[in-house]
Amino acid sequence: MRSPNRGYELQHLDGNATDITTRGGQLKTLATTMENTSVQLKAIGDSSVHKSKGTDKLAEMANETHADLADAAVRYRGTGENLATYGEALNTAQMWLRANLSDVEDAENAYQAALTAKADADFAESIASTSAEGSDDEALARAADRAESDADSAETALTNAQTLRNELWEEFEDVFGTWSDAYDDAVDGIENAIESADNNDGFWEFIDNVLDVIAIVLVVLSVIALVIGAPLTGLLAGIIFALAAASFLLTALKFAYGRASLSDLAWSAVGLLPFGIGKILSRGVPALGSVVQGGRGVVTAAIRSSLPRFSLLRPTTWGAPLQSLFAPVRSWLALPKPGLFTNPLTAIRFGGAETAQITTFLNTMRSTPWATSPGVAQFISSTAGSLPGGFVQGANIVSWTGFSVVDLLGLADAQPEIPGLRDVRIG
C-alpha cells in the first residue's frame, strides 16, 4: 500500500532508535576523549622537560600520533552527531507509525470501499432512472427516487472517507518524508565526517596502531612518574589517566564491532584500576607543599625559641632580634625543597614520587640541629605516621609490579585470554 501523492510505501521502519541515539552519544563522548588525549600527546611531544630526560622517542611517537587521534575525533564526533540526530527522527517516525499505521490502512480500505459503493449506487440510479423515464408506474418512480437517494448517500460517504484518507496520508507523507530526509542527511553527514577526517584507509589498523602507541607511552610515562616528583606529579597523573581511559574506550569500540573479545576489554579496564587503588592506598598522605611549609614553620619556631632573651644589660643578646628576623631564611636554607628526581624504588614502596619526596624532606629535617626540638620532633613523627606503613607499602609494590607486568604483556601481545570471556564477542 503506497501513499497517493509521493508513492511512499506504508510500512513500519526498522531500527532501534534508542540504541542509535545512545551509540551516537557514545561516539561523541569518545571523540571528546580522543580530542583531550590528542592535546595531551601533543603536550608530551612539545615538552622540553621530557625531551631533556632521554625520552626523545616518546616525544616523536606522541607527535606522530596526536594528529591521527585528532582526525579520528573529527570522524567520531561527526558520526555521533549525525547518528544522534537520525535516532531522534527515527523515534518520532516510529512513534507516529505505531499509533496511526492501522488507521491509515483502515482509511484507505474504507475509501476504496466507498468508491465501489458509489459506483454501484450510480449504476443502480442510472438503471432506475432509465426504467422510470416515460412510465406512469409509481413503483418505478419510487425505485428511481430511492436509487437517487442511495447515490447521494454514497457520494457523501465517499467524500467523508476521502477527506479522512487524504488527511492521514498527508500526515504519513510528512512524517515519512521527514524521516527519509533525516536518513539521507545522516548518510551524507557521516560521509562528510569520514572525508573531513581523511582517515578511512585501514581504519581498524589505525586504531590498533593507536592502541600500541598508547601502550608504549603509558609504560614510559609510568616509569617517568616514578622518577619525577612534584610539581609535575599532577600533570603526569592526568596524562596517564587520560591515555588509560582512551585505551579502554578504543578497545570498547573494537568490542562493539566484534573486533575484540570481552577478555581484551577486561584487560583494558585493568589499566584504570591503579587510579582507584592508588587513591585508596594514598588516603591521608599530605601534599608535599604543605609538608615543606609546615616543616619550615616548626624549624623557624625552634630557631627562635633557641635564641637568648634580649637584654640591654647583656651585650651577647643584642643580636637576638636580628637572628629572629632571619630565622625563616635559616630554615629555608636548612630545609631546601626536595629535588625533582626521586628514587623509583622508594616511589614504588610509598605509592608515588611525591610521597618519596616527602620522605626525603623528613630525612633532611632529621639531620638538622633542631631535630630534637619538641615541635620539630612532633612534626616529623606525625608526618611520618601519615605515610604508608609496612602493609600499604607491600600493597603498593604488588600493585605496581602487577600492573606493570600486565602492561608489558600487552606490549608483547602476550596477555593471556581470560577463561569464559575470550569467546564473548559481538557478532
N, C-alpha and C positions, 0 to 999 in steps of 0.2 A: 504494500500500500504506500503510495507516494503522495506528497503534497501537490495540490493543483497548480500552484504558481511557479515554484522553483524546483519541483521534482525531487525533493528530499525524501528519502525512504524513512518511513515511520518505524523506529526501532529503539531498543534500549542501547545505551552507549557502554562499551566495555571499559574496564579500568577501575582501579580503586583510588578515588580522588584523594582520600585521606593519606594513603601511602605515598602518592605522588607529591602532595604538598609537603608531607613530612620529609621525604627524600630531598626535595628542593631546599628545605630549611637546613638539613644536614649538610648539603653541599655548600651552602652559603657559610655555615659555621666552619667547615673545613677550609674554605677559601680564606676566611679571616685568619685562621691558624697558620695557613701557608704564608699569607702576607706577613704576619708577625715573625714567623720563622725566617722568612727571606730577609727581613730587616736585621734580625739577629745575626744571620750568617754574613750579611754584608758588613755588619759592625765588626765581626771577627776578622774578616778579610782586610778591613781598613785599619784595624787596631795595631798601632806601633808597639804596644806592650807585648802582644802575643808574638809578633814577628821578631821582636828582640829576644825572645826567650827560646829560640830554636824551633819554632813551630811554623816555619815558612810554608811547609807543605800543607798544613792545616789551613792557613790563610788562602793558599792557592785554590784548594778544593772548595772552600767556602765561597770565594769569588766566582768560581765556575758554576756553582750550584744555585746561588741565590737568585740569579736571573731566571733560570729554568723554573725554580719554585714560584717565582712571581708570575711567570707566564701561566703556570698551572693554576694559580689562584684566579687569574683572569678568566680562564676557561671554566673553572668550577663555579665562580660567582655568577657568570653569565648563564651557565646551565641551570644552576639552582634557582636563580630569579625567574627564568622562563618556565621551569617546571612548577614552581610555586604558583605563578600566575595561571598557568594552564590547569593546575589542580583545582583552583578555585572556580574557574569557568566550567570545568567538567562537573564539579559538585553541584553547581547551580543548574546545569542542564539535566543531570541525573535526577535531582530532586523534582524538577518540573515534570519530567517524563514519568517518574514513579507515580506522581499524583494525577496525571492527565492523559497518559497514553491510551488507556482503555476508553476514556471519554471521547478522544479523537476518533478511535476506531468505531465506537458506537454512533457518533455523529455522522461519520462518513457512510456507515451502513444504513442509518436512518434516512440520509439524503438520497442514497441510491434507491431505497425502497419507496420514498416519496416520489421520485422521478417515475418509477414504474407505475405507481398508483395513479399519478397524474396522467400518464399516457393512456392507461386503461380507462380512466374516467372520461378523458377527451374522446376516446374511440367510442365508448358507450353513449356519450352525449351525441356524437355525430350520427350514430345509428338511430337513436331515439328521435332526434330531430327530423331525420330523413323520413322515418316511418310516420311521424305525426303531421308532416307537411302536407297540406291539401286534404287532410282527413278530418271528418267530423267526429271521429271516435274519441270520446272523452278519456277513455283508458289510455290511449296512445298519448294524448296531450299531457295527462298526469305523469306518465312514464318519462316524457321528454322533460318535464319540469324537474322531476327527481334527478334525472341524469345531469341536468344543468346544475342543480344544487350540489350534487356529488362532485362535479368537476370544479365548481367554485371552492368547495371544502378541500379538495385535493390540491388545488393551487395554493390555498392558504397554508396548508400543511407543508407543501414543498417550500414555500417562501420561508417559513419558520425554520424548517430543517436546514435549508441552505444558509440562512443567517448564522445559526449556531455552528454549523460545519465550517463556514468561512472564518468565523472568529477564532475557533480552536486551531484551524490550520495556520492562520496568520500568527497566532501565538507560538505554535510549534516551529514555524519557519524562522521567527525571530530568535527563539531560544537555540534552535539547531544552527542557524547561521552564525550567531554569536560564538557558539562552541566551535564551529568549523573555522571561523576566523582566528579564534584563540589557539586552535591546534596548528594552523598554518604559521601564526606568529611565533609559537613555541619552537616549531621546526626551524624557522628562519633564524630565530634568536639563538638557538643552540649552535646552528651552523656558523653564525656570526661570532659567537663566543670562541668556537674552535679556530676560526680563521684569525680572530684577533690574538689569540694565544699563540698561534702558529707553532703548535707542539703536538700535532696529531700523529706524526710519524713515530711508530714504536712507542705508543703511549705507556703501555704497561712495562715495557723495558725501561722507559724513563723513570717510572715510579720505583722499579726495582733499584735502579741506579741511585735515585734519591735516598732510598732506604739504606743502601750500602754506605753512601757518603755520611748520612746522619749517624749511622752506627760508628763509623770511624771517628767522626767529630765528637760523639758522646764519650768514647773511650779516652780520646786525647784530652778533652776538657775535664773529664773526671780526674785524670791524673794531675792536670794543672790545678784543679780546685783543691787538691791535697797539698800542693806546694805553695800556692799563692793565697795569702790571707787577706784580711781587711786592708784597704777599703774595697777590693774587687770581689769579695766573697759574695755579696748580694747579686752583683752583675752576673757572675759565673753561674750561680744557682738559678737565676731566672732564665738564662740561655739554655742551660742543661734541661730544665723542666720543659721549656718550650719545644726543644728538639725531641724530648721523650714523648711529649703529647702529640707532636706531628707524626712521629713514627707510629704511634698507636692508631691515629686516625687514618693514616695511609694504609696500614695493614687491615684496618676495619673496612676500608673501601675495597681492598682486594678480596676480603672475605665476602663482602656483599655481592661481588660479581663472580664468585666462585673460583677466584684465583689464589685463595689461601684457605687453609683449614682452620678450624676452631683452635687447634693446638698452636698454630702460628699466632693467632690473635691473643691467646692466653700468654704466650711468651712475651709478646709485645707489651701486654698490660703489666707484666712483671717489672718492666722498666720504669713504671710510675710508682711502684711500691716504695722504693727508698725514700721518696719525699715524705710519705706518710709516716714511715717507720722513723725517719730522721727527726721529724717533729716530736714524736713520742719520746725518743731516746734523749733528745736535747732539751726537754722541758725543764725550765728553771735555770738554764745556763744564762748568765748575764751577757750583755754585749760588751765587746772589747772596749769601746769608747767609754762606757760607764765605769768599767774596771779601772782603766787608766786614770780617769778623772778622780774617781774615789780614792785610788791608791796614792796619787799625788797629794790629794787633800789631807789624808791622815798623816802622811810623811811631813807635809808642811806644818801641821799641828804639832807633830812630835819634835820637829826642829825648834819651833817657837817655845815649846814647853821646856826644852833643854837649855834655853838661854838664861843667864843670870838676871835677876830683877834689877832694873835700872835704879841707880842711886847716885846722887851728886857727890856723896862722900866716898864713893868707891870708883876711882877712875877706870878700873877694869870693866865696869858695866856700862860705860858711856857708849860703847859701840853696839849694845844690845838692840836699841830701836832700829838701827840701820840693818843689823843682821836679821831682825824680824821682818823688816820690809822686803829683804831679798830672799826670804825663806822659800817662796814659791819658785824662784829661779833655781835655787839649790835642789829643790825637789824635782823640778823638770830635768835638770842636768843629771841627777842621780837615777831618775826613772824615765829613760827615753822610751818612746813608743816602740814596741817590737817591730822588727824588720818585716818587709813584705813577704819574704820566703820563710817557710816552716819545714820542719822535718816531716816527711809524708807518713812515716810510721807512727809518729806521735799524733798526727792529724787523724789517722785511721782509728787509733785507740780512743781518742776523745771525740770523735764524730765530726771533725771538721777542722780546717786550717785556722779559723778564727779562735776556736777553743784552744788549739795548740799555742796560738799567740798569747792567750791569757795565761797559760801555764808558764810560758817564757817570762812574762811580765811578773808573775808571782815569784819566780825564782830570782829575778832581779831585785825584787823587794826584800827577799830573804838575805841577799848579800849586802844590803845597805847597813850602815852603822845604827840605824834606827829600828831594825827588825825586831829588837827585843822590847821596844816601846809597847805598852799595853794596847794602845789604839791600833798601832800598825799590826801587831801580832793578831789581834782580834779580826782585823780586816782580812789578813792573809788566811786565817783559819776559816772564816765564814765564806769567803770567796772560793777557797779550795773545796769546801764542803758542798758547794752548789755544782761543782764539776762532776762529770760522770764517775761513778765508783767502779769497783772491780767488775761487778756483774754487767753493768751497762757497757763498760769498755769491751768486755768479751762479746757482748751482743753486737757492738759496732764492728768489731773485727770480723765476726761471722757474716754480718750483713754486707759489709763492703766486699769481702772476699767472694761471697756467694754471688752477688750481683755482677761483680767483675768477671767471674767465670762464665756467667750467662751471656754477658756482652761479648766476650771473646769467642765463645762458641758460636754466637750469632754471626760474628765477622767471618768465621771459618765455615759458615753454613753447616755447622755440626750440632745444632741444638737438637736433642732427642725429641721425637714425637711423643706427645702425652697420650697414654692409652685411653681410649674412649673418646678422645677429642680429635685424633688425627684424621679420622674418616668423616668428620662432620663438615660438610661444605654446602653452600647454597648452589643449587643446580641452575 
